[in-house]
Every structure is written in structure tokens, then in C-alpha cells.
Amino acid sequence: MAAPLQHPTPTLPPRTTITDRLRGGSPTHTNYAGPSRITRVQDSGSRPAIDGTQIALPDTPANILVFPKAKAGQNGPAGYPMLRLVTLVACGTRTLLDAVFGTDATGELTYARDLATTAGTTGALRPGMLLLGDRNFSATAFVSTVASTGADFLIRAKTHTTALKLPIRRRLPDGTFLSRIGEVTVRVIEATITLTPTDGTGKRPVTHSTYRLVTSLIDPDEAPATALVRLYRERWEIETSYCELKSTILGGRVLRGRYPAAVTQETWALLVAYQALRTAMSDAVLHRPDIDPDRAAFTIALNMARDQIIRAAGIIAHTRIDLVGRIGTAILNGLLPARRERSRPRVKKRAISSKYRAVGRDIDHRTHRTTVHIEISTLPNPSDG
């Protein structure tokens, strides 16, 4: 009788970073119609976004040893162990500039600091870039790490009781002010964003949101406050990237690896497949500066790549080099329409917390056309604390 297959004891480094072969660049052109006065962020590759996400893993004893489940909350215990993935994504092309992943027991900011340090060494973050980040990244240690790479940053700041103290050092003519986060001088922008529905039905109300942004671009003439507020919206490109990874490629499924080594291999495969598709999409629009990279459809690229594998199409090399190829041709033949001003209420698809309501029958989760008005606020009573 044959002996049962023995699996090695699960061991995995706490953090696994992207390799040089997978780390990607970005195209040298963009169709970005933003303010030309922001001279240090001239192309989409100079505007990376950073954020993290979680990927569900099979609930096996081996995986739980390395990827322990989160503690039970008010909605009950966690269903699956989770892997945490933190990436740098080029806004516009959504190619991966750098990535790190590991156990969910390690916080997002810890991964982000490691990623920023590595990116500063490899050049994924360097002078001339503007890093976009959400409120979770408005932390002193992270801001200091990014500043040490020479890159600029534009990060939304928290406003509740755990928010950073931002004493006013000097007011600027445009209504913004200078402050400090640790040893880093920052410019603080407070803005009210008004979204007005234009569908003509009158069913959706006008909404007002207050944003506080901190940036290392301290010259109002070089980087107008309103332009930076509009530019911050590009941070959502990384959210679209995670949707493509988890929903379009994975179809919302749990990873298959039942052991940590298999989980690592499968995560790399997922990132490689994503990066290969994004590279093909970038190649397709590289010679067409009139086409915004946002118009390239990821689903078309994925389906075309699957068709080529299933049909074994194009597996014999030819002497003619075609950067566009079958995938690029399909993309150019099926371009998405130009983006419009749209909004949609933020909801959670899985009710694992109470921060956002889960999607239900009584919640309108459709996208609606809107107009956007931005007003820079001036604080009447500056706090010195």
C-alpha cells in the first residue's frame, strides 16, 4: 500500500514582493485632459495610486496557520481566511508598478510602508511622480516614507477623532494652508464637492461631500487646488483594477490553493495574467495618442486571450513583429465610449461590516449622470493644535 502524500509544513515569508519580471512600466503618453499647470504630473504613469484589497482563500487547516481568520465581529465569524494584497497601479493604463502580499494579520499600512520603501529603491516611486492614496494612508510614518523617495503625494486626510493634527503654519491666497506631518511640509486643501443629477427625473437628490486633502505640492500656481481635487478622483482607477482582478478574472471565486505554497503560486499567476493583459492593452493604444487608455475594455482583452489559448491561435512565431496583435486589434475594434461624469452610491456587496450598507432590493446601485461643482473652503477659525 502506497504511503499517503506528505505535504510540507506551511512556511511563507510574511510579505512577498513583486519581481522585476512582473513589475511593469507605463506608456509615455496620455489623453488626460487635466490642468496643464501641474507640471510635475504630466502623464498617467506619473500618477500611481496605492491601495489594498483582500482575497478569500480556501478554509483549510494549512492555510489558517499562515493566513489566520479575522476575529468574529457583530455580523458573525469570518467565512474564509484572507490574503492581503497591496499594489501600486499606474492611473490611466492600470498597469502594476509594484505589489506586495501576505497574511491579512499584517495591516495595510505596514505593507504600504514596505512597498513604498521598495518602490523608492527600484524607481517605481521617484521624483516627478504624484502618489494618490485614500484616508487610510494619511499616517505620519507612511507620508515620511513616501517623501523620502522624492515622489510627491496627494492623500485624502481623515477628519474624525483619530485624524492627524494639522496646525496652520501659513495661509495661502487660494484658501489652502501649509502645515506639517512629522517633518514633512504639506499643503492642506479643504473642498466641498456638489453632485447634481442631470437625468431629469428629480428622483435623486443633490449631494454635498467635504474632502480634506494633503499634498506635497505646496505651490498654488503650479498645482491649483481645484485641479488637485479633480485629479484625486483618479485614485479610483486602482479600485477598478481590483474589480478586474477579483470579479472579471476570478469571477468572485475563492482561490483554489489549499496550502500556502499553492496560494502564493496562484496569486503570482493572477498578477502575471493581469499584467500581461494590461501590457497588451497598453501596446494597443500606445501608437494612438488620440485614444484615452480608459476606453480599452479589459473584458474584451481577457476573452480574446482565452480564445487564443483554447484555439491554440498564434502559437507559432512569425518573423513579423506586431505589438498590437489579435488582442490589441479586438480592443481597438471594441473601444468603450468616452467617460462621462457619473456617480453611484457606495455600498458593500458583502455585509461583513456596518460601514456601508449591503446591496439590497431597496438600494439603487445604478450609475447616474451628474454635474460636479468644486468649491475650495476657507477655515474661519484655524486651529493651532
C-alpha positions as CSV (number, residue, x, y, z in Angstrom):
1,M,0.0,0.0,0.0
2,A,1.4,3.3,-1.0
3,A,2.2,5.8,1.7
4,P,0.0,8.9,1.8
5,L,1.3,12.1,0.1
6,Q,3.0,14.2,2.6
7,H,2.7,18.0,2.4
8,P,5.4,20.2,3.7
9,T,4.9,22.2,6.9
10,P,3.4,25.5,5.6
11,T,6.0,28.2,5.8
12,L,5.7,31.5,3.9
13,P,7.5,34.8,4.3
14,P,5.2,37.3,5.9
15,R,5.5,39.6,2.9
16,T,6.1,38.6,-0.7
17,T,7.0,41.4,-3.1
18,I,6.7,41.7,-6.9
19,T,9.6,40.5,-9.0
20,D,11.4,42.6,-11.7
21,R,10.0,40.4,-14.4
22,L,6.4,41.2,-13.4
23,R,7.0,44.9,-12.4
24,G,5.6,47.0,-15.2
25,G,6.1,50.4,-16.7
26,S,3.5,52.7,-18.2
27,P,3.1,54.3,-21.6
28,T,4.7,57.6,-22.4
29,H,1.6,59.4,-23.5
30,T,-1.9,60.0,-22.1
31,N,-5.1,61.7,-23.2
32,Y,-5.5,63.2,-19.7
33,A,-7.5,66.5,-20.1
34,G,-6.5,67.8,-16.7
35,P,-4.7,71.1,-15.8
36,S,-1.5,71.7,-17.8
37,R,-0.1,73.8,-14.9
38,I,0.5,70.7,-12.8
39,T,3.9,70.4,-14.4
40,R,5.2,67.5,-12.3
41,V,2.5,65.1,-13.2
42,Q,2.4,65.3,-17.0
43,D,1.5,61.7,-17.8
44,S,-0.6,58.9,-16.4
45,G,2.5,56.9,-15.4
46,S,3.5,59.7,-13.1
47,R,0.3,59.3,-11.2
48,P,0.3,56.0,-9.4
49,A,-2.3,55.1,-6.8
50,I,-1.8,52.9,-3.8
51,D,-4.4,50.7,-2.0
52,G,-5.0,47.3,-0.6
53,T,-7.6,44.6,-1.0
54,Q,-8.4,41.1,0.4
55,I,-8.7,37.9,-1.5
56,A,-10.6,34.9,0.0
57,L,-8.7,31.6,0.4
58,P,-9.9,28.0,0.9
59,D,-10.7,27.3,4.5
60,T,-8.1,24.6,5.2
61,P,-6.0,24.0,8.4
62,A,-2.8,24.6,6.4
63,N,-4.0,27.9,5.1
64,I,-5.3,29.1,8.5
65,L,-1.8,28.5,10.1
66,V,-0.3,31.2,7.7
67,F,-3.4,33.2,6.9
68,P,-5.5,33.2,10.2
69,K,-9.1,34.3,10.0
70,A,-10.2,37.6,11.3
71,K,-11.8,37.8,14.7
72,A,-15.6,37.4,14.8
73,G,-17.5,40.8,14.5
74,Q,-21.0,41.9,15.0
75,N,-22.0,40.1,11.8
76,G,-20.5,36.8,12.9
77,P,-17.2,35.0,12.3
78,A,-15.2,35.3,9.1
79,G,-16.1,32.7,6.5
80,Y,-12.7,32.4,4.9
81,P,-9.1,33.2,5.7
82,M,-7.9,36.2,3.7
83,L,-4.8,37.2,1.9
84,R,-3.9,40.9,1.8
85,L,-2.7,42.5,-1.4
86,V,-1.3,46.0,-1.7
87,T,-0.3,47.4,-5.0
88,L,0.9,50.5,-6.9
89,V,-1.1,50.9,-10.1
90,A,-0.5,53.5,-12.8
91,C,-3.6,55.6,-13.2
92,G,-4.7,55.6,-16.8
93,T,-3.3,52.3,-18.0
94,R,-3.8,50.5,-14.7
95,T,-0.6,48.5,-15.1
96,L,1.1,47.2,-12.0
97,L,4.1,49.2,-10.9
98,D,4.7,47.2,-7.7
99,A,2.9,44.8,-5.4
100,V,3.2,43.0,-2.1
101,F,1.0,40.4,-0.5
102,G,0.9,38.2,2.6
103,T,-1.1,37.4,5.7
104,D,-4.2,39.5,6.5
105,A,-3.0,39.6,10.1
106,T,-0.5,42.3,8.9
107,G,-2.1,45.7,8.4
108,E,-2.4,47.6,5.2
109,L,-0.2,50.4,6.3
110,T,2.7,48.0,7.2
111,Y,2.6,46.6,3.7
112,A,2.3,50.1,2.2
113,R,5.4,51.3,4.0
114,D,7.3,48.3,2.9
115,L,6.0,48.8,-0.7
116,A,6.9,52.5,-0.7
117,T,10.4,51.7,0.5
118,T,10.9,49.0,-2.1
119,A,9.4,51.2,-4.8
120,G,11.8,54.0,-3.9
121,T,14.7,51.7,-4.3
122,T,13.5,50.2,-7.7
123,G,12.3,53.5,-9.1
124,A,8.6,52.6,-9.1
125,L,8.3,55.7,-6.9
126,R,10.7,58.5,-7.8
127,P,10.9,62.3,-8.2
128,G,8.3,63.6,-10.6
129,M,5.6,61.2,-9.6
130,L,2.4,62.0,-7.6
131,L,1.1,59.2,-5.4
132,L,-2.6,59.1,-4.8
133,G,-4.0,57.5,-1.6
134,D,-7.2,57.3,0.4
135,R,-7.7,58.2,4.0
136,N,-6.1,55.1,5.4
137,F,-2.7,56.4,4.2
138,S,-2.8,59.7,5.9
139,A,-0.4,58.5,8.5
140,T,2.8,60.2,9.6
141,A,5.1,57.2,9.0
142,F,3.7,56.5,5.6
143,V,3.9,60.2,4.5
144,S,7.5,60.3,5.7
145,T,8.4,57.2,3.7
146,V,6.9,58.5,0.5
147,A,8.6,61.8,0.9
148,S,11.9,60.0,1.3
149,T,11.6,58.6,-2.2
150,G,11.4,62.0,-3.7
151,A,7.9,61.4,-5.0
152,D,5.0,63.9,-4.3
153,F,1.7,62.7,-2.9
154,L,-1.9,63.6,-2.8
155,I,-3.8,61.9,0.0
156,R,-7.2,62.3,1.5
157,A,-7.0,63.1,5.2
158,K,-9.2,61.8,8.0
159,T,-11.5,64.3,9.7
160,H,-12.8,62.4,12.8
161,T,-11.3,62.0,16.2
162,T,-8.3,59.9,15.1
163,A,-7.4,62.4,12.4
164,L,-3.9,63.9,12.1
165,K,-3.4,67.2,13.8
166,L,-2.8,69.7,11.0
167,P,-1.8,73.1,12.6
168,I,-2.0,76.1,10.3
169,R,1.6,77.3,9.6
170,R,0.7,79.7,6.8
171,R,-2.4,80.6,4.8
172,L,-2.1,80.7,1.1
173,P,-4.0,83.0,-1.3
174,D,-6.2,80.3,-2.8
175,G,-7.8,79.4,0.6
176,T,-5.5,76.4,1.4
177,F,-2.8,76.4,4.1
178,L,0.5,74.9,4.9
179,S,1.0,72.5,7.8
180,R,3.4,69.7,8.8
181,I,3.0,65.9,9.1
182,G,6.0,64.8,11.1
183,E,9.0,66.5,9.4
184,V,7.2,66.9,6.0
185,T,5.7,70.2,5.0
186,V,2.2,69.7,3.4
187,R,-0.5,71.8,1.9
188,V,-4.0,71.2,3.2
189,I,-7.0,71.6,0.8
190,E,-10.5,71.6,2.2
191,A,-13.2,71.4,-0.5
192,T,-16.9,70.8,-0.8
193,I,-18.0,68.7,-3.8
194,T,-21.6,69.1,-5.1
195,L,-23.0,66.4,-7.3
196,T,-26.2,67.5,-9.2
197,P,-28.1,64.7,-11.1
198,T,-28.8,65.5,-14.8
199,D,-31.1,62.7,-15.6
200,G,-34.1,65.0,-15.4
201,T,-36.2,62.6,-13.2
202,G,-35.8,64.6,-10.0
203,K,-35.7,61.3,-8.1
204,R,-32.1,61.6,-7.0
205,P,-31.2,64.5,-4.6
206,V,-28.2,66.9,-4.9
207,T,-25.4,65.6,-2.7
208,H,-22.7,67.5,-0.9
209,S,-19.4,66.0,0.3
210,T,-16.5,67.5,2.2
211,Y,-13.0,66.4,1.3
212,R,-9.7,67.3,3.0
213,L,-6.6,66.5,1.0
214,V,-2.9,66.8,2.0
215,T,-0.3,67.2,-0.7
216,S,3.4,67.9,-1.0
217,L,2.7,70.2,-4.0
218,I,2.7,73.4,-2.0
219,D,2.8,76.0,-4.8
220,P,-0.8,77.1,-5.7
221,D,0.4,78.5,-9.0
222,E,2.0,75.2,-10.0
223,A,-0.9,73.0,-8.7
224,P,-4.2,74.8,-8.3
225,A,-6.4,73.5,-5.5
226,T,-9.4,72.8,-7.7
227,A,-7.3,70.9,-10.2
228,L,-5.9,68.7,-7.5
229,V,-9.3,67.9,-6.1
230,R,-10.4,66.8,-9.6
231,L,-7.1,64.8,-10.0
232,Y,-7.8,62.9,-6.8
233,R,-10.7,61.2,-8.4
234,E,-8.2,59.2,-10.5
235,R,-7.4,57.2,-7.3
236,W,-10.5,55.1,-8.1
237,E,-8.6,53.6,-11.1
238,I,-7.0,51.2,-8.6
239,E,-10.4,50.2,-7.3
240,T,-11.3,49.3,-10.9
241,S,-8.1,47.2,-11.2
242,Y,-9.1,45.2,-8.1
243,C,-12.5,44.7,-9.6
244,E,-10.9,43.3,-12.7
245,L,-8.7,41.0,-10.7
246,K,-11.3,39.7,-8.3
247,S,-14.5,39.9,-10.4
248,T,-13.6,39.7,-14.0
249,I,-10.7,37.2,-13.8
250,L,-11.6,35.3,-10.7
251,G,-15.4,35.7,-11.2
252,G,-15.7,36.4,-7.4
253,R,-14.5,32.9,-6.6
254,V,-12.2,31.8,-3.7
255,L,-8.6,30.9,-4.7
256,R,-8.1,27.2,-5.2
257,G,-4.8,26.7,-3.3
258,R,-5.3,24.5,-0.3
259,Y,-1.8,25.1,1.0
260,P,0.2,28.3,1.5
261,A,2.7,27.5,-1.2
262,A,-0.1,26.9,-3.7
263,V,-1.8,30.2,-2.6
264,T,1.5,32.1,-3.3
265,Q,1.8,30.4,-6.7
266,E,-1.8,31.1,-7.6
267,T,-1.6,34.8,-6.5
268,W,1.5,35.2,-8.7
269,A,-0.4,33.6,-11.6
270,L,-3.2,36.0,-11.1
271,L,-0.9,39.1,-11.1
272,V,1.0,37.8,-14.1
273,A,-2.2,37.2,-16.1
274,Y,-3.5,40.7,-15.2
275,Q,-0.2,42.4,-16.0
276,A,0.1,40.5,-19.4
277,L,-3.4,41.7,-20.4
278,R,-2.8,45.2,-19.3
279,T,0.5,45.3,-21.2
280,A,-1.3,44.1,-24.4
281,M,-3.9,46.8,-23.8
282,S,-1.2,49.5,-23.4
283,D,0.6,48.3,-26.5
284,A,-2.7,48.6,-28.4
285,V,-3.2,52.3,-27.6
286,L,0.5,53.2,-27.4
287,H,0.6,54.3,-31.1
288,R,-2.8,56.1,-30.8
289,P,-2.3,59.1,-28.6
290,D,-5.8,60.3,-29.5
291,I,-7.3,57.3,-27.6
292,D,-7.7,57.5,-23.8
293,P,-6.5,54.2,-22.2
294,D,-9.8,54.2,-20.2
295,R,-11.6,53.3,-23.4
296,A,-9.8,49.9,-23.7
297,A,-12.1,47.2,-22.5
298,F,-10.5,44.7,-20.1
299,T,-13.2,42.1,-20.7
300,I,-12.5,42.1,-24.4
301,A,-8.8,41.6,-23.7
302,L,-9.5,38.7,-21.3
303,N,-12.0,36.9,-23.6
304,M,-9.7,37.3,-26.6
305,A,-6.7,35.9,-24.6
306,R,-8.8,32.9,-23.5
307,D,-9.9,32.3,-27.1
308,Q,-6.3,32.2,-28.3
309,I,-5.4,29.7,-25.6
310,I,-8.4,27.4,-26.3
311,R,-7.8,27.5,-30.0
312,A,-4.0,27.5,-29.8
313,A,-4.1,30.5,-32.1
314,G,-0.9,32.3,-32.9
315,I,1.4,29.9,-31.1
316,I,3.9,29.7,-34.0
317,A,6.2,32.6,-34.0
318,H,6.4,34.7,-37.2
319,T,9.2,37.0,-38.3
320,R,6.8,39.9,-38.4
321,I,6.5,41.6,-35.0
322,D,3.1,43.1,-34.3
323,L,2.8,44.9,-31.0
324,V,-1.0,45.2,-31.4
325,G,-1.7,41.5,-32.2
326,R,-5.1,39.8,-32.0
327,I,-5.8,41.1,-28.5
328,G,-5.0,44.7,-29.5
329,T,-7.0,44.5,-32.7
330,A,-10.0,43.3,-30.8
331,I,-9.6,46.1,-28.3
332,L,-9.3,48.8,-30.9
333,N,-12.4,47.4,-32.7
334,G,-14.4,47.5,-29.5
335,L,-13.4,50.7,-27.8
336,L,-15.6,51.9,-24.9
337,P,-17.3,55.3,-25.2
338,A,-15.6,58.3,-23.7
339,R,-16.1,58.6,-20.0
340,R,-18.9,60.8,-18.7
341,E,-19.5,62.4,-15.3
342,R,-21.3,59.8,-13.3
343,S,-21.9,58.9,-9.7
344,R,-23.2,55.9,-7.7
345,P,-23.8,55.4,-4.0
346,R,-21.1,53.4,-2.4
347,V,-22.3,50.1,-1.0
348,K,-20.9,46.8,0.2
349,K,-21.7,43.7,-1.7
350,R,-20.9,41.6,1.3
351,A,-22.3,42.6,4.7
352,I,-19.1,42.0,6.7
353,S,-19.1,45.4,8.4
354,S,-21.5,48.2,9.1
355,K,-19.5,50.9,7.4
356,Y,-21.5,50.7,4.2
357,R,-24.9,49.1,3.6
358,A,-25.0,45.9,1.7
359,V,-26.7,45.9,-1.7
360,G,-30.3,45.0,-1.4
361,R,-33.6,45.3,-3.3
362,D,-34.3,48.7,-1.9
363,I,-31.0,50.3,-2.8
364,D,-30.5,51.9,-6.2
365,H,-27.0,50.8,-7.2
366,R,-27.2,52.1,-10.8
367,T,-24.9,54.8,-12.2
368,H,-26.4,58.2,-12.9
369,R,-25.2,61.2,-14.9
370,T,-24.2,64.2,-12.8
371,T,-22.5,67.5,-12.9
372,V,-19.7,68.2,-10.5
373,H,-19.0,71.5,-8.8
374,I,-16.0,72.0,-6.5
375,E,-15.7,74.9,-4.0
376,I,-12.5,75.4,-2.0
377,S,-13.4,76.1,1.6
378,T,-11.5,78.5,3.9
379,L,-11.4,77.6,7.5
380,P,-12.8,80.6,9.5
381,N,-11.2,79.7,12.8
382,P,-7.9,77.9,12.3
383,S,-6.8,75.5,14.9
384,D,-3.3,75.8,16.2
385,G,-3.4,72.2,17.6
